Amino acid sequence: MKNTLMKRSILMLAVTSPLLFVALGCSHPYYPPPPPPPPPMAQGPTLVQLADRNGFQTGRSDGAMDAQRGMPPRPQHTRAFHDTPGYDPQLGPFPVYRDAFRNAYLRGYQRGYNRN
């Protein structure tokens, strides 16, 4: 009788152990990792991109006005070339913006001045 009871207990344990493991072991929820952050371009233009756009547009406009007035081309002597408008300090250091703005300004000025 003890032997039969012991065999039944072992058999019940062998049958119920995998079921308990499956039921309790898999009860933890799965949390996937968070998605990666958006690429930097999604946040807006960089300092150099902003300077390039502002400088080129301002230079093209100033060059076209000087050509229309019959003035000689002197882009380094304009107020915009020296003041470098449109700087946003939250994007980075001013010298980087200033240099990129001035390079783009000179390109834009030539384009505006030489348009027919």
Biopython code that builds the backbone (N, CA, C, O; Angstrom):
import numpy as np
from Bio.PDB.StructureBuilder import StructureBuilder

atoms = [
    (1, "MET", "N", (0.818, -1.186, 0.000)),
    (1, "MET", "CA", (0.000, 0.000, 0.000)),
    (1, "MET", "C", (0.872, 1.264, 0.000)),
    (1, "MET", "O", (0.617, 2.197, -0.762)),
    (2, "LYS", "N", (1.894, 1.291, 0.852)),
    (2, "LYS", "CA", (2.807, 2.430, 0.868)),
    (2, "LYS", "C", (3.514, 2.566, -0.468)),
    (2, "LYS", "O", (3.732, 3.671, -0.966)),
    (3, "ASN", "N", (3.853, 1.466, -1.016)),
    (3, "ASN", "CA", (4.551, 1.460, -2.281)),
    (3, "ASN", "C", (3.656, 2.003, -3.395)),
    (3, "ASN", "O", (4.128, 2.762, -4.242)),
    (4, "THR", "N", (2.398, 1.638, -3.411)),
    (4, "THR", "CA", (1.450, 2.107, -4.408)),
    (4, "THR", "C", (1.196, 3.598, -4.229)),
    (4, "THR", "O", (1.128, 4.336, -5.212)),
    (5, "LEU", "N", (1.057, 4.044, -2.993)),
    (5, "LEU", "CA", (0.840, 5.470, -2.700)),
    (5, "LEU", "C", (2.045, 6.293, -3.130)),
    (5, "LEU", "O", (1.899, 7.393, -3.662)),
    (6, "MET", "N", (3.236, 5.753, -2.896)),
    (6, "MET", "CA", (4.456, 6.442, -3.283)),
    (6, "MET", "C", (4.547, 6.531, -4.813)),
    (6, "MET", "O", (4.952, 7.567, -5.341)),
    (7, "LYS", "N", (4.186, 5.493, -5.509)),
    (7, "LYS", "CA", (4.226, 5.501, -6.964)),
    (7, "LYS", "C", (3.231, 6.505, -7.532)),
    (7, "LYS", "O", (3.531, 7.209, -8.497)),
    (8, "ARG", "N", (2.041, 6.568, -6.928)),
    (8, "ARG", "CA", (1.035, 7.530, -7.394)),
    (8, "ARG", "C", (1.496, 8.971, -7.150)),
    (8, "ARG", "O", (1.273, 9.845, -7.988)),
    (9, "SER", "N", (2.130, 9.214, -6.018)),
    (9, "SER", "CA", (2.629, 10.565, -5.703)),
    (9, "SER", "C", (3.699, 10.993, -6.692)),
    (9, "SER", "O", (3.707, 12.128, -7.169)),
    (10, "ILE", "N", (4.601, 10.065, -6.994)),
    (10, "ILE", "CA", (5.660, 10.377, -7.949)),
    (10, "ILE", "C", (5.070, 10.607, -9.338)),
    (10, "ILE", "O", (5.484, 11.518, -10.055)),
    (11, "LEU", "N", (4.108, 9.778, -9.706)),
    (11, "LEU", "CA", (3.452, 9.935, -11.005)),
    (11, "LEU", "C", (2.718, 11.272, -11.085)),
    (11, "LEU", "O", (2.807, 11.962, -12.100)),
    (12, "MET", "N", (1.995, 11.645, -10.031)),
    (12, "MET", "CA", (1.276, 12.935, -10.011)),
    (12, "MET", "C", (2.256, 14.101, -10.078)),
    (12, "MET", "O", (2.007, 15.088, -10.770)),
    (13, "LEU", "N", (3.350, 13.989, -9.371)),
    (13, "LEU", "CA", (4.367, 15.031, -9.388)),
    (13, "LEU", "C", (4.981, 15.167, -10.785)),
    (13, "LEU", "O", (5.212, 16.276, -11.267)),
    (14, "ALA", "N", (5.242, 14.024, -11.426)),
    (14, "ALA", "CA", (5.814, 14.035, -12.766)),
    (14, "ALA", "C", (4.843, 14.643, -13.780)),
    (14, "ALA", "O", (5.276, 15.309, -14.721)),
    (15, "VAL", "N", (3.561, 14.428, -13.603)),
    (15, "VAL", "CA", (2.563, 14.954, -14.533)),
    (15, "VAL", "C", (2.291, 16.436, -14.268)),
    (15, "VAL", "O", (2.168, 17.213, -15.215)),
    (16, "THR", "N", (2.198, 16.832, -13.026)),
    (16, "THR", "CA", (1.824, 18.218, -12.704)),
    (16, "THR", "C", (2.998, 19.189, -12.749)),
    (16, "THR", "O", (2.781, 20.384, -12.951)),
    (17, "SER", "N", (4.220, 18.731, -12.571)),
    (17, "SER", "CA", (5.375, 19.639, -12.571)),
    (17, "SER", "C", (5.497, 20.418, -13.875)),
    (17, "SER", "O", (5.625, 21.641, -13.822)),
    (18, "PRO", "N", (5.466, 19.777, -15.042)),
    (18, "PRO", "CA", (5.561, 20.574, -16.276)),
    (18, "PRO", "C", (4.396, 21.542, -16.445)),
    (18, "PRO", "O", (4.576, 22.643, -16.966)),
    (19, "LEU", "N", (3.209, 21.142, -16.011)),
    (19, "LEU", "CA", (2.063, 22.041, -16.122)),
    (19, "LEU", "C", (2.232, 23.266, -15.236)),
    (19, "LEU", "O", (1.920, 24.381, -15.655)),
    (20, "LEU", "N", (2.725, 23.070, -14.015)),
    (20, "LEU", "CA", (2.970, 24.202, -13.124)),
    (20, "LEU", "C", (4.074, 25.100, -13.673)),
    (20, "LEU", "O", (3.986, 26.325, -13.592)),
    (21, "PHE", "N", (5.101, 24.490, -14.226)),
    (21, "PHE", "CA", (6.196, 25.270, -14.799)),
    (21, "PHE", "C", (5.699, 26.126, -15.969)),
    (21, "PHE", "O", (6.046, 27.302, -16.077)),
    (22, "VAL", "N", (4.905, 25.541, -16.821)),
    (22, "VAL", "CA", (4.375, 26.285, -17.974)),
    (22, "VAL", "C", (3.437, 27.385, -17.503)),
    (22, "VAL", "O", (3.500, 28.510, -18.000)),
    (23, "ALA", "N", (2.575, 27.072, -16.555)),
    (23, "ALA", "CA", (1.588, 28.054, -16.094)),
    (23, "ALA", "C", (2.239, 29.185, -15.314)),
    (23, "ALA", "O", (1.888, 30.347, -15.515)),
    (24, "LEU", "N", (3.161, 28.880, -14.448)),
    (24, "LEU", "CA", (3.771, 29.915, -13.612)),
    (24, "LEU", "C", (5.011, 30.541, -14.256)),
    (24, "LEU", "O", (5.273, 31.729, -14.073)),
    (25, "GLY", "N", (5.757, 29.759, -14.992)),
    (25, "GLY", "CA", (6.993, 30.253, -15.585)),
    (25, "GLY", "C", (6.762, 31.235, -16.717)),
    (25, "GLY", "O", (7.631, 32.065, -16.987)),
    (26, "CYS", "N", (5.651, 31.170, -17.372)),
    (26, "CYS", "CA", (5.377, 32.051, -18.513)),
    (26, "CYS", "C", (4.446, 33.198, -18.150)),
    (26, "CYS", "O", (3.923, 33.868, -19.040)),
    (27, "SER", "N", (4.235, 33.433, -16.894)),
    (27, "SER", "CA", (3.287, 34.469, -16.510)),
    (27, "SER", "C", (3.901, 35.867, -16.529)),
    (27, "SER", "O", (3.185, 36.851, -16.340)),
    (28, "HIS", "N", (5.201, 35.976, -16.751)),
    (28, "HIS", "CA", (5.829, 37.283, -16.788)),
    (28, "HIS", "C", (5.544, 37.947, -18.133)),
    (28, "HIS", "O", (5.761, 37.338, -19.181)),
    (29, "PRO", "N", (5.058, 39.194, -18.112)),
    (29, "PRO", "CA", (4.777, 39.868, -19.385)),
    (29, "PRO", "C", (6.086, 40.228, -20.095)),
    (29, "PRO", "O", (7.117, 40.448, -19.459)),
    (30, "TYR", "N", (6.019, 40.280, -21.396)),
    (30, "TYR", "CA", (7.172, 40.657, -22.211)),
    (30, "TYR", "C", (7.073, 42.138, -22.551)),
    (30, "TYR", "O", (6.067, 42.597, -23.092)),
    (31, "TYR", "N", (8.110, 42.867, -22.233)),
    (31, "TYR", "CA", (8.157, 44.288, -22.550)),
    (31, "TYR", "C", (9.230, 44.491, -23.620)),
    (31, "TYR", "O", (10.418, 44.339, -23.334)),
    (32, "PRO", "N", (8.837, 44.827, -24.828)),
    (32, "PRO", "CA", (9.850, 45.026, -25.877)),
    (32, "PRO", "C", (10.672, 46.274, -25.578)),
    (32, "PRO", "O", (10.206, 47.173, -24.878)),
    (33, "PRO", "N", (11.868, 46.329, -26.097)),
    (33, "PRO", "CA", (12.689, 47.526, -25.867)),
    (33, "PRO", "C", (12.061, 48.738, -26.541)),
    (33, "PRO", "O", (11.321, 48.588, -27.513)),
    (34, "PRO", "N", (12.346, 49.940, -26.038)),
    (34, "PRO", "CA", (11.771, 51.143, -26.652)),
    (34, "PRO", "C", (12.334, 51.345, -28.052)),
    (34, "PRO", "O", (13.428, 50.869, -28.356)),
    (35, "PRO", "N", (11.598, 52.043, -28.902)),
    (35, "PRO", "CA", (12.093, 52.292, -30.256)),
    (35, "PRO", "C", (13.300, 53.226, -30.206)),
    (35, "PRO", "O", (13.463, 53.973, -29.241)),
    (36, "PRO", "N", (14.133, 53.191, -31.221)),
    (36, "PRO", "CA", (15.297, 54.088, -31.237)),
    (36, "PRO", "C", (14.848, 55.532, -31.379)),
    (36, "PRO", "O", (13.756, 55.795, -31.884)),
    (37, "PRO", "N", (15.676, 56.469, -30.941)),
    (37, "PRO", "CA", (15.303, 57.883, -31.076)),
    (37, "PRO", "C", (15.252, 58.275, -32.545)),
    (37, "PRO", "O", (15.895, 57.639, -33.380)),
    (38, "PRO", "N", (14.495, 59.315, -32.864)),
    (38, "PRO", "CA", (14.403, 59.748, -34.262)),
    (38, "PRO", "C", (15.755, 60.269, -34.737)),
    (38, "PRO", "O", (16.562, 60.723, -33.926)),
    (39, "PRO", "N", (16.004, 60.211, -36.014)),
    (39, "PRO", "CA", (17.269, 60.722, -36.529)),
    (39, "PRO", "C", (17.369, 62.225, -36.290)),
    (39, "PRO", "O", (16.342, 62.894, -36.178)),
    (40, "PRO", "N", (18.565, 62.762, -36.209)),
    (40, "PRO", "CA", (18.733, 64.187, -35.910)),
    (40, "PRO", "C", (18.022, 65.110, -36.878)),
    (40, "PRO", "O", (17.581, 66.185, -36.473)),
    (41, "MET", "N", (17.893, 64.733, -38.145)),
    (41, "MET", "CA", (17.237, 65.604, -39.103)),
    (41, "MET", "C", (15.768, 65.831, -38.792)),
    (41, "MET", "O", (15.179, 66.825, -39.217)),
    (42, "ALA", "N", (15.182, 64.902, -38.047)),
    (42, "ALA", "CA", (13.772, 65.056, -37.713)),
    (42, "ALA", "C", (13.562, 66.171, -36.708)),
    (42, "ALA", "O", (12.441, 66.649, -36.534)),
    (43, "GLN", "N", (14.605, 66.578, -36.061)),
    (43, "GLN", "CA", (14.501, 67.608, -35.032)),
    (43, "GLN", "C", (14.610, 69.022, -35.590)),
    (43, "GLN", "O", (14.338, 69.983, -34.871)),
    (44, "GLY", "N", (14.990, 69.169, -36.820)),
    (44, "GLY", "CA", (15.126, 70.485, -37.409)),
    (44, "GLY", "C", (16.501, 70.646, -38.016)),
    (44, "GLY", "O", (17.344, 69.757, -37.900)),
    (45, "PRO", "N", (16.735, 71.783, -38.667)),
    (45, "PRO", "CA", (18.017, 71.966, -39.337)),
    (45, "PRO", "C", (19.159, 72.135, -38.335)),
    (45, "PRO", "O", (18.964, 72.647, -37.233)),
    (46, "THR", "N", (20.335, 71.700, -38.732)),
    (46, "THR", "CA", (21.511, 71.896, -37.894)),
    (46, "THR", "C", (21.975, 73.341, -38.014)),
    (46, "THR", "O", (21.453, 74.107, -38.824)),
    (47, "LEU", "N", (22.937, 73.693, -37.219)),
    (47, "LEU", "CA", (23.463, 75.056, -37.219)),
    (47, "LEU", "C", (24.026, 75.426, -38.588)),
    (47, "LEU", "O", (23.770, 76.519, -39.093)),
    (48, "VAL", "N", (24.786, 74.526, -39.182)),
    (48, "VAL", "CA", (25.391, 74.814, -40.480)),
    (48, "VAL", "C", (24.328, 74.883, -41.577)),
    (48, "VAL", "O", (24.415, 75.726, -42.470)),
    (49, "GLN", "N", (23.332, 74.007, -41.518)),
    (49, "GLN", "CA", (22.264, 74.053, -42.516)),
    (49, "GLN", "C", (21.481, 75.354, -42.424)),
    (49, "GLN", "O", (21.130, 75.947, -43.444)),
    (50, "LEU", "N", (21.208, 75.795, -41.202)),
    (50, "LEU", "CA", (20.497, 77.057, -41.002)),
    (50, "LEU", "C", (21.324, 78.225, -41.534)),
    (50, "LEU", "O", (20.801, 79.104, -42.219)),
    (51, "ALA", "N", (22.610, 78.226, -41.215)),
    (51, "ALA", "CA", (23.492, 79.297, -41.685)),
    (51, "ALA", "C", (23.591, 79.299, -43.204)),
    (51, "ALA", "O", (23.579, 80.358, -43.831)),
    (52, "ASP", "N", (23.688, 78.117, -43.789)),
    (52, "ASP", "CA", (23.795, 78.013, -45.242)),
    (52, "ASP", "C", (22.536, 78.558, -45.922)),
    (52, "ASP", "O", (22.619, 79.313, -46.891)),
    (53, "ARG", "N", (21.382, 78.167, -45.405)),
    (53, "ARG", "CA", (20.123, 78.641, -45.999)),
    (53, "ARG", "C", (19.974, 80.148, -45.825)),
    (53, "ARG", "O", (19.671, 80.862, -46.781)),
    (54, "ASN", "N", (20.189, 80.632, -44.593)),
    (54, "ASN", "CA", (20.046, 82.070, -44.341)),
    (54, "ASN", "C", (21.049, 82.889, -45.147)),
    (54, "ASN", "O", (20.693, 83.910, -45.734)),
    (55, "GLY", "N", (22.295, 82.443, -45.175)),
    (55, "GLY", "CA", (23.338, 83.178, -45.884)),
    (55, "GLY", "C", (23.093, 83.236, -47.374)),
    (55, "GLY", "O", (23.241, 84.289, -47.994)),
    (56, "PHE", "N", (22.715, 82.101, -47.954)),
    (56, "PHE", "CA", (22.500, 82.081, -49.402)),
    (56, "PHE", "C", (21.320, 82.961, -49.805)),
    (56, "PHE", "O", (21.414, 83.729, -50.763)),
    (57, "GLN", "N", (20.215, 82.852, -49.078)),
    (57, "GLN", "CA", (19.036, 83.654, -49.414)),
    (57, "GLN", "C", (19.304, 85.141, -49.252)),
    (57, "GLN", "O", (18.921, 85.943, -50.104)),
    (58, "THR", "N", (19.961, 85.509, -48.163)),
    (58, "THR", "CA", (20.258, 86.921, -47.923)),
    (58, "THR", "C", (21.248, 87.436, -48.966)),
    (58, "THR", "O", (21.079, 88.536, -49.493)),
    (59, "GLY", "N", (22.268, 86.655, -49.261)),
    (59, "GLY", "CA", (23.257, 87.058, -50.255)),
    (59, "GLY", "C", (22.661, 87.202, -51.634)),
    (59, "GLY", "O", (22.979, 88.152, -52.348)),
    (60, "ARG", "N", (21.798, 86.273, -52.027)),
    (60, "ARG", "CA", (21.174, 86.344, -53.346)),
    (60, "ARG", "C", (20.311, 87.604, -53.459)),
    (60, "ARG", "O", (20.318, 88.280, -54.487)),
    (61, "SER", "N", (19.581, 87.904, -52.407)),
    (61, "SER", "CA", (18.731, 89.099, -52.408)),
    (61, "SER", "C", (19.580, 90.377, -52.469)),
    (61, "SER", "O", (19.290, 91.287, -53.246)),
    (62, "ASP", "N", (20.622, 90.434, -51.646)),
    (62, "ASP", "CA", (21.486, 91.622, -51.645)),
    (62, "ASP", "C", (22.217, 91.785, -52.980)),
    (62, "ASP", "O", (22.355, 92.903, -53.478)),
    (63, "GLY", "N", (22.679, 90.689, -53.553)),
    (63, "GLY", "CA", (23.369, 90.759, -54.846)),
    (63, "GLY", "C", (22.450, 91.237, -55.952)),
    (63, "GLY", "O", (22.850, 92.039, -56.796)),
    (64, "ALA", "N", (21.224, 90.750, -55.952)),
    (64, "ALA", "CA", (20.261, 91.176, -56.976)),
    (64, "ALA", "C", (19.948, 92.670, -56.834)),
    (64, "ALA", "O", (19.828, 93.376, -57.834)),
    (65, "MET", "N", (19.815, 93.148, -55.598)),
    (65, "MET", "CA", (19.535, 94.583, -55.389)),
    (65, "MET", "C", (20.703, 95.441, -55.836)),
    (65, "MET", "O", (20.499, 96.480, -56.464)),
    (66, "ASP", "N", (21.939, 95.023, -55.522)),
    (66, "ASP", "CA", (23.098, 95.807, -55.943)),
    (66, "ASP", "C", (23.211, 95.846, -57.462)),
    (66, "ASP", "O", (23.536, 96.885, -58.036)),
    (67, "ALA", "N", (22.943, 94.720, -58.113)),
    (67, "ALA", "CA", (23.000, 94.688, -59.576)),
    (67, "ALA", "C", (21.917, 95.576, -60.177)),
    (67, "ALA", "O", (22.163, 96.269, -61.164)),
    (68, "GLN", "N", (20.738, 95.561, -59.600)),
    (68, "GLN", "CA", (19.632, 96.376, -60.096)),
    (68, "GLN", "C", (19.941, 97.864, -59.944)),
    (68, "GLN", "O", (19.557, 98.667, -60.795)),
    (69, "ARG", "N", (20.625, 98.229, -58.881)),
    (69, "ARG", "CA", (20.982, 99.637, -58.634)),
    (69, "ARG", "C", (22.216, 100.075, -59.430)),
    (69, "ARG", "O", (22.548, 101.259, -59.472)),
    (70, "GLY", "N", (22.890, 99.108, -60.059)),
    (70, "GLY", "CA", (24.087, 99.432, -60.831)),
    (70, "GLY", "C", (25.317, 99.615, -59.969)),
    (70, "GLY", "O", (26.279, 100.251, -60.400)),
    (71, "MET", "N", (25.313, 99.081, -58.777)),
    (71, "MET", "CA", (26.455, 99.203, -57.865)),
    (71, "MET", "C", (27.476, 98.108, -58.161)),
    (71, "MET", "O", (27.108, 97.026, -58.619)),
    (72, "PRO", "N", (28.760, 98.381, -57.902)),
    (72, "PRO", "CA", (29.765, 97.331, -58.099)),
    (72, "PRO", "C", (29.593, 96.237, -57.029)),
    (72, "PRO", "O", (29.116, 96.508, -55.927)),
    (73, "PRO", "N", (29.983, 95.016, -57.365)),
    (73, "PRO", "CA", (29.838, 93.940, -56.381)),
    (73, "PRO", "C", (30.851, 94.076, -55.243)),
    (73, "PRO", "O", (32.060, 94.044, -55.473)),
    (74, "ARG", "N", (30.354, 94.226, -54.029)),
    (74, "ARG", "CA", (31.213, 94.323, -52.841)),
    (74, "ARG", "C", (30.545, 93.562, -51.695)),
    (74, "ARG", "O", (30.139, 94.181, -50.710)),
    (75, "PRO", "N", (30.422, 92.254, -51.796)),
    (75, "PRO", "CA", (29.668, 91.502, -50.792)),
    (75, "PRO", "C", (30.282, 91.536, -49.391)),
    (75, "PRO", "O", (29.553, 91.452, -48.403)),
    (76, "GLN", "N", (31.606, 91.658, -49.289)),
    (76, "GLN", "CA", (32.223, 91.675, -47.955)),
    (76, "GLN", "C", (31.969, 92.986, -47.206)),
    (76, "GLN", "O", (32.281, 93.090, -46.019)),
    (77, "HIS", "N", (31.414, 93.973, -47.880)),
    (77, "HIS", "CA", (31.178, 95.272, -47.245)),
    (77, "HIS", "C", (29.713, 95.501, -46.884)),
    (77, "HIS", "O", (29.341, 96.613, -46.507)),
    (78, "THR", "N", (28.884, 94.479, -46.991)),
    (78, "THR", "CA", (27.472, 94.640, -46.654)),
    (78, "THR", "C", (27.254, 94.416, -45.160)),
    (78, "THR", "O", (28.044, 93.756, -44.485)),
    (79, "ARG", "N", (26.169, 94.979, -44.675)),
    (79, "ARG", "CA", (25.823, 94.819, -43.262)),
    (79, "ARG", "C", (25.532, 93.354, -42.925)),
    (79, "ARG", "O", (25.951, 92.857, -41.880)),
    (80, "ALA", "N", (24.815, 92.671, -43.814)),
    (80, "ALA", "CA", (24.453, 91.278, -43.554)),
    (80, "ALA", "C", (25.691, 90.390, -43.455)),
    (80, "ALA", "O", (25.733, 89.480, -42.627)),
    (81, "PHE", "N", (26.696, 90.643, -44.286)),
    (81, "PHE", "CA", (27.917, 89.847, -44.241)),
    (81, "PHE", "C", (28.587, 89.981, -42.877)),
    (81, "PHE", "O", (29.113, 89.002, -42.348)),
    (82, "HIS", "N", (28.573, 91.162, -42.312)),
    (82, "HIS", "CA", (29.225, 91.382, -41.018)),
    (82, "HIS", "C", (28.340, 90.994, -39.831)),
    (82, "HIS", "O", (28.841, 90.479, -38.832)),
    (83, "ASP", "N", (27.048, 91.231, -39.928)),
    (83, "ASP", "CA", (26.149, 90.955, -38.796)),
    (83, "ASP", "C", (25.698, 89.498, -38.716)),
    (83, "ASP", "O", (25.322, 89.029, -37.641)),
    (84, "THR", "N", (25.730, 88.781, -39.827)),
    (84, "THR", "CA", (25.287, 87.377, -39.922)),
    (84, "THR", "C", (23.971, 87.142, -39.176)),
    (84, "THR", "O", (23.966, 86.488, -38.133)),
    (85, "PRO", "N", (22.847, 87.671, -39.701)),
    (85, "PRO", "CA", (21.561, 87.544, -39.024)),
    (85, "PRO", "C", (21.029, 86.105, -39.045)),
    (85, "PRO", "O", (21.430, 85.285, -39.871)),
    (86, "GLY", "N", (20.122, 85.831, -38.118)),
    (86, "GLY", "CA", (19.438, 84.539, -38.075)),
    (86, "GLY", "C", (20.067, 83.526, -37.158)),
    (86, "GLY", "O", (19.647, 82.369, -37.156)),
    (87, "TYR", "N", (21.069, 83.914, -36.366)),
    (87, "TYR", "CA", (21.755, 82.976, -35.475)),
    (87, "TYR", "C", (20.849, 82.564, -34.323)),
    (87, "TYR", "O", (20.174, 83.403, -33.727)),
    (88, "ASP", "N", (20.834, 81.271, -34.012)),
    (88, "ASP", "CA", (20.089, 80.722, -32.877)),
    (88, "ASP", "C", (21.088, 80.062, -31.937)),
    (88, "ASP", "O", (21.638, 79.015, -32.278)),
    (89, "PRO", "N", (21.343, 80.643, -30.756)),
    (89, "PRO", "CA", (22.364, 80.109, -29.848)),
    (89, "PRO", "C", (22.074, 78.692, -29.353)),
    (89, "PRO", "O", (22.986, 78.005, -28.894)),
    (90, "GLN", "N", (20.835, 78.251, -29.438)),
    (90, "GLN", "CA", (20.510, 76.897, -28.986)),
    (90, "GLN", "C", (21.091, 75.832, -29.908)),
    (90, "GLN", "O", (21.214, 74.677, -29.500)),
    (91, "LEU", "N", (21.446, 76.182, -31.123)),
    (91, "LEU", "CA", (21.948, 75.199, -32.083)),
    (91, "LEU", "C", (23.450, 74.990, -32.027)),
    (91, "LEU", "O", (23.944, 73.962, -32.490)),
    (92, "GLY", "N", (24.180, 75.930, -31.478)),
    (92, "GLY", "CA", (25.628, 75.740, -31.407)),
    (92, "GLY", "C", (26.384, 77.058, -31.321)),
    (92, "GLY", "O", (25.785, 78.119, -31.147)),
    (93, "PRO", "N", (27.720, 76.978, -31.446)),
    (93, "PRO", "CA", (28.570, 78.163, -31.284)),
    (93, "PRO", "C", (28.456, 79.142, -32.452)),
    (93, "PRO", "O", (28.264, 78.752, -33.604)),
    (94, "PHE", "N", (28.580, 80.412, -32.118)),
    (94, "PHE", "CA", (28.436, 81.473, -33.109)),
    (94, "PHE", "C", (29.501, 81.436, -34.206)),
    (94, "PHE", "O", (29.157, 81.619, -35.374)),
    (95, "PRO", "N", (30.789, 81.205, -33.881)),
    (95, "PRO", "CA", (31.799, 81.210, -34.953)),
    (95, "PRO", "C", (31.507, 80.197, -36.072)),
    (95, "PRO", "O", (31.791, 80.470, -37.238)),
    (96, "VAL", "N", (30.954, 79.057, -35.731)),
    (96, "VAL", "CA", (30.600, 78.053, -36.743)),
    (96, "VAL", "C", (29.494, 78.601, -37.631)),
    (96, "VAL", "O", (29.555, 78.481, -38.855)),
    (97, "TYR", "N", (28.473, 79.207, -37.008)),
    (97, "TYR", "CA", (27.371, 79.797, -37.780)),
    (97, "TYR", "C", (27.894, 80.919, -38.661)),
    (97, "TYR", "O", (27.570, 80.984, -39.847)),
    (98, "ARG", "N", (28.708, 81.808, -38.082)),
    (98, "ARG", "CA", (29.217, 82.971, -38.815)),
    (98, "ARG", "C", (29.982, 82.549, -40.066)),
    (98, "ARG", "O", (29.764, 83.100, -41.144)),
    (99, "ASP", "N", (30.870, 81.582, -39.926)),
    (99, "ASP", "CA", (31.675, 81.153, -41.068)),
    (99, "ASP", "C", (30.816, 80.504, -42.155)),
    (99, "ASP", "O", (30.999, 80.777, -43.341)),
    (100, "ALA", "N", (29.885, 79.649, -41.750)),
    (100, "ALA", "CA", (29.006, 79.000, -42.737)),
    (100, "ALA", "C", (28.097, 80.027, -43.403)),
    (100, "ALA", "O", (27.858, 79.951, -44.608)),
    (101, "PHE", "N", (27.589, 80.984, -42.631)),
    (101, "PHE", "CA", (26.726, 82.032, -43.182)),
    (101, "PHE", "C", (27.481, 82.842, -44.229)),
    (101, "PHE", "O", (26.973, 83.086, -45.323)),
    (102, "ARG", "N", (28.692, 83.255, -43.887)),
    (102, "ARG", "CA", (29.454, 84.114, -44.798)),
    (102, "ARG", "C", (29.818, 83.391, -46.091)),
    (102, "ARG", "O", (29.775, 83.987, -47.167)),
    (103, "ASN", "N", (30.175, 82.115, -45.992)),
    (103, "ASN", "CA", (30.481, 81.352, -47.219)),
    (103, "ASN", "C", (29.240, 81.248, -48.109)),
    (103, "ASN", "O", (29.323, 81.433, -49.323)),
    (104, "ALA", "N", (28.113, 80.956, -47.510)),
    (104, "ALA", "CA", (26.865, 80.838, -48.279)),
    (104, "ALA", "C", (26.439, 82.204, -48.803)),
    (104, "ALA", "O", (25.902, 82.308, -49.906)),
    (105, "TYR", "N", (26.675, 83.244, -48.024)),
    (105, "TYR", "CA", (26.317, 84.597, -48.441)),
    (105, "TYR", "C", (27.073, 84.984, -49.719)),
    (105, "TYR", "O", (26.492, 85.551, -50.645)),
    (106, "LEU", "N", (28.356, 84.676, -49.758)),
    (106, "LEU", "CA", (29.158, 85.006, -50.932)),
    (106, "LEU", "C", (28.666, 84.247, -52.168)),
    (106, "LEU", "O", (28.604, 84.816, -53.259)),
    (107, "ARG", "N", (28.318, 82.978, -52.007)),
    (107, "ARG", "CA", (27.770, 82.206, -53.130)),
    (107, "ARG", "C", (26.444, 82.799, -53.591)),
    (107, "ARG", "O", (26.219, 82.982, -54.788)),
    (108, "GLY", "N", (25.574, 83.097, -52.638)),
    (108, "GLY", "CA", (24.268, 83.671, -52.974)),
    (108, "GLY", "C", (24.385, 85.044, -53.595)),
    (108, "GLY", "O", (23.646, 85.377, -54.522)),
    (109, "TYR", "N", (25.306, 85.841, -53.090)),
    (109, "TYR", "CA", (25.497, 87.189, -53.637)),
    (109, "TYR", "C", (25.915, 87.113, -55.106)),
    (109, "TYR", "O", (25.384, 87.836, -55.949)),
    (110, "GLN", "N", (26.863, 86.238, -55.401)),
    (110, "GLN", "CA", (27.310, 86.079, -56.792)),
    (110, "GLN", "C", (26.163, 85.617, -57.689)),
    (110, "GLN", "O", (26.008, 86.091, -58.814)),
    (111, "ARG", "N", (25.374, 84.696, -57.179)),
    (111, "ARG", "CA", (24.230, 84.198, -57.973)),
    (111, "ARG", "C", (23.235, 85.327, -58.221)),
    (111, "ARG", "O", (22.761, 85.490, -59.346)),
    (112, "GLY", "N", (22.911, 86.107, -57.195)),
    (112, "GLY", "CA", (21.943, 87.203, -57.354)),
    (112, "GLY", "C", (22.470, 88.336, -58.211)),
    (112, "GLY", "O", (21.725, 88.926, -58.993)),
    (113, "TYR", "N", (23.750, 88.645, -58.070)),
    (113, "TYR", "CA", (24.335, 89.760, -58.802)),
    (113, "TYR", "C", (24.478, 89.425, -60.283)),
    (113, "TYR", "O", (24.285, 90.290, -61.137)),
    (114, "ASN", "N", (24.807, 88.199, -60.584)),
    (114, "ASN", "CA", (25.081, 87.799, -61.982)),
    (114, "ASN", "C", (23.863, 87.253, -62.722)),
    (114, "ASN", "O", (23.983, 86.834, -63.873)),
    (115, "ARG", "N", (22.718, 87.249, -62.093)),
    (115, "ARG", "CA", (21.547, 86.756, -62.816)),
    (115, "ARG", "C", (21.171, 87.749, -63.913)),
    (115, "ARG", "O", (21.392, 88.953, -63.780)),
    (116, "ASN", "N", (20.620, 87.242, -64.963)),
    (116, "ASN", "CA", (20.297, 88.123, -66.105)),
    (116, "ASN", "C", (18.852, 88.509, -66.080)),
    (116, "ASN", "O", (18.393, 89.243, -66.956)),
]
sb = StructureBuilder()
sb.init_structure("model")
sb.init_model(0)
sb.init_chain("A")
sb.init_seg("    ")
for serial, (resi, resn, name, xyz) in enumerate(atoms, 1):
    if name == "N":
        sb.init_residue(resn, " ", resi, " ")
    sb.init_atom(name, np.array(xyz, "f"), 0.0, 1.0, " ", f" {name:<3s}", serial, name[0])
structure = sb.get_structure()
